[in-house]
Each structure stands twice: as structure tokens, then as C-alpha cells.
Amino acid sequence: MTDLTASQVQSTDAAQARSRFPVHIAVFLAPAVAIYTLFSIYPLIDTIRLSLYAGDETGVRSFVGLQNFRTLLADPNWSGQFWNALRNNLIFFLIHMVVQNGIGLGLAMLLSLPRLTGGSVYRTLIFLPTMLSVVIIGFIWQLILNPLWGIAPSLLKAVGLGSLFGPWLGQESTALLTVSLISVWQFVGIPMMLIYAALLNIPDDLLDAATVDGAGPFSVFWFVRLPLILPTLGVVSILTFVANFNAFDLIYAIKGALAGPNFSTDILGTFFYRTFFGFQLQVGSPTMGAAVATAMLVIILIGVLIYLFGVQRRLQRHTF
């Protein structure tokens, strides 16, 4: 009887120990949670709150609900610039999605070849521009593409393509494409490294079995490697989407806050900057700037949710 009572007491103590709140975990998480709340969650919530207010000439703010968003989407003084920035941002994203990730996939495939010598050197050189400041990148490419003293006209003339050169950064029809390709050149190393790591994780047994069955290099890639790296390609795609709809610094470094010529390179990031802080003759409006930032958040959330519920579930079928 005594042994039975002792076992019951021990089981009760064990159950209480399991149900006791893990204080040590909370102690370790508290600094990170506090910093994240202070610098991420609170500014996000306060931005959404500020977007629901409007200020008058005296600086007094009053609650207006969704009026700032109606102004942003429908008022002729605001909607034209907003829809132009959104359209340019979509083009900016699509160029990165197709060109940057396509080149990154191709480079990753080449660097994963077993007979390639100097692969680490190539990876370093390709990834190096990613670590450079966007201010340096913008300044260098402005010098390269300058029609007067840049080296691009001379290089094209040297290979017989001098007639193709033009002031690409100064023309409305080519400025956005040129800036996008500069961004692709700088950041192509990121998808390359992610896809390269995924390719290295593919078991050699699968590749050897496909080769023994008579599959050629293209068949091995299309039917074996590509399906196995689809989850990584999905992650690369959503990272590209989020990064491009948060983009600001490179366009600001190359074209300034006005994102010229004639707002042809204007995206949501530069439009938010002018709206919130003001620029030249445009007076800044923190409440309208908060509305633009909230609209950017909603767009990014929609894209992420589409990926999570519409794409990721299908990609999970290809994982082990």
C-alpha cells in the first residue's frame, strides 16, 4: 500500500513538472521578443493606425477611417502615381522572376557539375556584387552607361554593336528595364547559391539510376533534378517577390526620389518616400505615407498567402 501511494505521488509530481511553465525558455526568448516587438511589431501596428488618420494645416490629426485609401486609389491627384508605381513594380518583379532566377538556375546547374574546376572562385565572383553597397553599384553603373564618358559605348563599338547603344537610363522606354537588369546583375548570386545548395542535396543514387536507365543530361535535369528542387524554387520566388515589392535603395541611388525620367522608374518604395517625407515641391504627409506603406503590406501579404496556400501545398508533393 505504501509503495502504491509513493508511486502515485511520484506520478503526480512528474505531471506537475511537465505542466509547469518553462521559465528558462521564456528567459532566453524575452530579449529577442522584446527587440522584435519594439522595432518590428510596434512600428507595423502604429503605421496601420496612422493610415486611418488625416492631418490639417495646423498639424492636428483626426480619425478618417479608410478615407486615405479611397484617396490613394481613386483621387486623380494620387491614384495616377500609385497605379503607375504599382505597374512599374510588377514589371520590376517579373524581370527579376524570369531573368534573375532563370540565370541563377543556369549558373547553379553549371557550378554543380562534378568536373568543373575552380567552382569556388566562380561562386565567389558571382556572389560578390551582392555584398557591395547599392550606392556604389548605382554610381558605377551610371559611369559605365554614361553616353559622354562611359565605357559602354566604347565596348559596344569594339565588337561592332555601337549603333545599339543609347542613353538607356535617360529614356522612358528603357530606364526601368535598365535599372531592373542592374539589380539582376547585383543580386543574381542569391538565387544561384540557394539553388546550388538544393542541387547538392540531391542523392547521387537517383542521378546514377537515371543515367543507367538511359536518360541523357537534359532528361536527368528535367525529370529528376528539377522536380526535386521545386520547393527551393518556390522559396526563391517568394523571396524575390517580397524583396522587389520592398525595393527602394537601388532606384533611389541611380534615379533619385523622382525616379525619372517622368516617373518611368517609380515603384512603390520611391512613391512611399516622396509621399511620407516630401520632395522638392511636394509636401510630405505622414498619414498618406502610412496609407501607402499599409497598401504595400497588403500587396505583399496577398502574394505570400497565394504562395502558401496555392503553391507550397503542391510543391510539398515533390519533397521526401
C-alpha positions, -999 to 999 in steps of 0.1 A, spaced: 0 0 0 28 23 9 46 16 -24 14 23 -43 10 57 -26 46 66 -33 42 58 -70 11 79 -72 29 108 -55 58 105 -79 35 104 -109 16 134 -97 49 153 -92 60 143 -127 27 155 -142 31 188 -124 66 192 -136 55 186 -172 27 211 -169 49 237 -152 56 267 -174 92 265 -188 106 297 -173 141 292 -187 127 292 -223 109 324 -216 141 340 -202 160 331 -233 133 343 -257 125 375 -238 153 397 -253 146 386 -289 108 391 -285 113 425 -269 136 437 -296 114 423 -324 83 439 -308 100 472 -304 115 475 -338 90 455 -360 56 448 -345 51 482 -328 61 502 -359 39 480 -381 8 484 -359 14 521 -355 18 526 -393 -16 509 -398 -31 531 -371 -16 563 -386 -31 553 -420 -65 558 -405 -59 594 -396 -56 627 -416 -39 659 -406 -49 695 -414 -29 727 -419 -23 730 -381 -10 695 -378 -39 682 -358 -49 647 -368 -84 633 -369 -97 598 -375 -110 594 -410 -112 556 -413 -105 543 -448 -106 577 -465 -69 578 -471 -71 545 -491 -101 558 -511 -80 589 -519 -50 568 -528 -70 546 -552 -95 570 -567 -84 606 -563 -68 619 -596 -41 637 -576 -29 604 -560 -42 575 -580 -22 581 -612 11 580 -594 1 550 -572 -11 528 -602 20 538 -622 43 528 -593 24 495 -588 26 487 -626 63 495 -626 68 474 -595 51 444 -612 73 448 -642 103 451 -619 93 419 -602 86 400 -634 120 409 -648 137 395 -617 115 365 -616 123 355 -652 158 368 -658 174 367 -624 160 334 -612 165 319 -647 201 329 -648 206 318 -612 192 284 -621 215 281 -651 246 292 -631 237 268 -603 235 239 -628 269 247 -643 285 252 -609 272 218 -597 289 199 -625 313 174 -609 341 180 -635 341 218 -631 374 232 -619 375 265 -599 339 264 -589 345 281 -556 362 310 -574 333 314 -598 308 313 -569 327 340 -551 329 363 -581 293 359 -589 281 365 -554 305 394 -547 282 422 -561 255 411 -536 278 423 -508 285 457 -523 266 488 -513 238 498 -536 252 533 -536 285 520 -551 266 499 -576 244 528 -587 274 551 -591 294 526 -610 267 518 -635 259 554 -640 295 559 -650 295 528 -672 263 538 -691 270 575 -694 268 584 -731 296 610 -728 324 594 -708 311 559 -700 329 528 -712 297 510 -726 297 529 -759 334 520 -765 329 484 -756 299 481 -780 318 498 -808 348 474 -803 325 444 -810 307 462 -839 275 469 -819 280 506 -814 247 515 -831 228 497 -804 239 519 -776 216 547 -764 210 567 -732 192 538 -717 189 554 -682 176 586 -697 148 572 -719 114 565 -705 111 534 -727 143 518 -714 150 533 -680 130 507 -659 144 478 -679 180 491 -675 176 496 -637 160 461 -634 189 445 -652 214 463 -630 195 449 -600 196 414 -615 233 417 -620 238 426 -584 215 400 -568 217 370 -591 241 354 -566 214 349 -541 191 325 -561 222 309 -575 235 299 -541 201 287 -529 195 266 -559 231 253 -559 227 241 -523 195 223 -532 212 206 -562 240 194 -539 214 178 -516 201 155 -544 213 119 -537 238 107 -563 220 73 -563 190 89 -581 212 105 -607 232 74 -613 200 53 -616 186 77 -642 218 76 -662 219 38 -661 183 38 -674 195 57 -705 185 92 -695 206 120 -711 218 152 -693 186 171 -703 163 143 -692 181 139 -659 177 176 -653 140 178 -664 127 146 -648 150 142 -618 167 173 -607 141 199 -615 112 182 -596 134 178 -565 144 214 -564 109 228 -570 104 236 -532 136 256 -533 125 274 -565 92 283 -546 112 298 -518 134 317 -542 102 330 -560 86 343 -528 118 359 -516 121 376 -550 85 389 -547 89 403 -512 123 418 -519 111 435 -551 80 450 -535 102 464 -508 128 477 -532 139 513 -529 176 519 -524 190 510 -559 164 531 -578 169 559 -554 207 557 -558 205 557 -596 175 579 -604 168 598 -572 135 602 -554 117 614 -585 125 580 -602 128 597 -636 126 603 -664 90 613 -659 84 587 -631 92 559 -655 112 540 -629 89 549 -600 80 520 -578 61 517 -545 92 523 -524 101 556 -541 64 566 -542 62 560 -504 94 580 -498 80 611 -516 46 608 -500 58 604 -465 89 627 -464 81 650 -493 104 660 -520 111 694 -537 76 710 -542 57 680 -528 49 684 -491 52 652 -471 22 637 -455 28 611 -428 -8 599 -428 -9 593 -466 26 578 -464 14 554 -438 -15 545 -462 10 538 -490 30 516 -466 -1 497 -455 -11 492 -491 24 477 -498 19 454 -467 -14 442 -481 0 435 -515 29 416 -500 6 396 -477 -16 387 -507 14 374 -526 27 354 -496 -8 339 -489 -11 329 -526 22 312 -524 15 294 -490 -20 281 -499 -18 279 -537 18 269 -545 35 254 -515 10 227 -510 16 215 -545 54 217 -541 53 196 -510 43 166 -531 78 166 -545 96 165 -511 107 134 -495 
